[in-house]
Structures are given as C-alpha cells and as structure tokens.
Amino acid sequence: MSAPSLEVISAQLESPNLRDRMVALASLRHVPPEDAVPLIKKVLDDESLQLRSMAIFALGIKQTPECYPILVRILETDPDYGIRADAAGALGYLGDVRAFEVLSRAFYEDTDWLVRFSVAVSLGNIKDPRARAILIQALDSNEVILHQAAIAALGEIQDIESVDSILRFAQSDDWLVRQRLAEALGSLPSPKTIPALKYLEKDSHPNVAQAARISLNRLEETKD
C-alpha cells in the first residue's frame, strides 16, 4: 500500500475526527521536513492537547529553519505547562545552540517542574557548556526528577568540574538518580570517578550496578 499523498494528509488533518488527525500526523514521519512542517503547523493549535504534543515533537524531528522560532514562541507563551515542556524538549532535539538563552530563561522563570525538567534534559542535548551553572543549581531542587535530568545533562556536556557536586547522589534513595549518576560518570574522567563507579557497581539495584559497569568499561576503552 502506497503512502497517502500530501493532499490526502492535509485534508485528513482538518477532519473533525481526532483519530483521523492523529493518523495523518503520524503518516508525516516518512515525508521530508520541508513538506512536513507546513502540514504539522495546521494542528499546532488543535483542541486536542495530545495531538498538539505530537505536533511539537514532530517539529523537533522534522527540522527546517522555521521550527526554531515556532518552538521558542510555544515555550514562551503557551498557557499549558505540558505543551511548554514539550516545546523545551523539542528545542533540545534541534540541537541549536541559540536555544541556550531561551531554555535558561525558561528554567529561571517557569514555575512548573515539568518544564524545568525538560529544559535540563534539552540543555544536555544541545551540549552547551554554558549550561553548567543552571544544572548545578538544579541539583539543589526539591524535585528528585530534576536531579535525574541535571546529572544526566552534566554528563552530556562533559563537565568534569561537576564530579564533586554530583557524587553526593551516590547514596540517593532514588535508584534512577543513582543510575543517571553511574551513566554520567562514564563521560567524566577524574581521580574520583573510578572509585565512585566501583562503589556504584555494588549497588543493590541491578540497573545501577550495570550502568556503573558499562561506564567503567567505557573509561577503560578511552584510556587505551
């Protein structure tokens, strides 16, 4: 069965039936970005939050010069915190360093933890070393999920100076925090890294222990 034409998809995106619109949006995954983005824009203000969320995600994947300003506008102005969080996440997929300023502002000004979580993840994705100050601050948040995102992102930006700051989470009650720590340390070679990973290798949670082993192996390989 051949893929539907752009005309068919375009018409389907205007269907009163939500399922039709969702199927049409999903079918854009095989369409080149320059053809897909004008069609994605048709449902960016849809009444269905789920469809809007899918459309925003699609803008992060189908990258054209138009995607960046659209996502910035949504992050800065949308009243729905879930949609703002989606926009922050999609900006990370774009990997555009211009997003650093926008994401930083959202981290400091947006009061919702989900948006700030998405911002921290995205700062890791765009791998901008300037994110260090924000990510270190996120470690002091009351939200455990922010600790997870910030530790992972510090590993992504390879901020070796942050090792002391993240090692205090080696005994976190949350095993996902300990797993993110074990994963991040694999990108942060320092005198304290190997002993910390050997400690995490004995963790009671198998995912943490395995992540520590993988990181130890990675550091071994990069040393050779």
Salt bridges, closest charged atoms under 4 A:
GLU14 OE2 - LYS42 NZ 2.44
ASP46 OD1 - ARG21 NE 2.81
GLU66 OE2 - LYS41 NZ 2.45
GLU76 OE2 - ARG105 NH2 2.57
ASP78 OD2 - ARG52 NH2 2.48
ASP96 OD2 - ARG98 NH2 2.78
GLU101 OE2 - ARG130 NH1 3.44
ASP110 OD2 - ARG84 NE 2.69
ASP128 OD2 - ARG130 NH2 2.71
ASP140 OD1 - ARG168 NH2 2.79
GLU156 OE1 - LYS127 NZ 2.89
ASP159 OD2 - ARG132 NE 2.72
ASP164 OD1 - LYS192 NZ 2.79
GLU183 OE1 - ARG180 NH1 3.15
ASP203 OD2 - ARG178 NE 2.68
GLU220 OE2 - LYS223 NZ 3.24
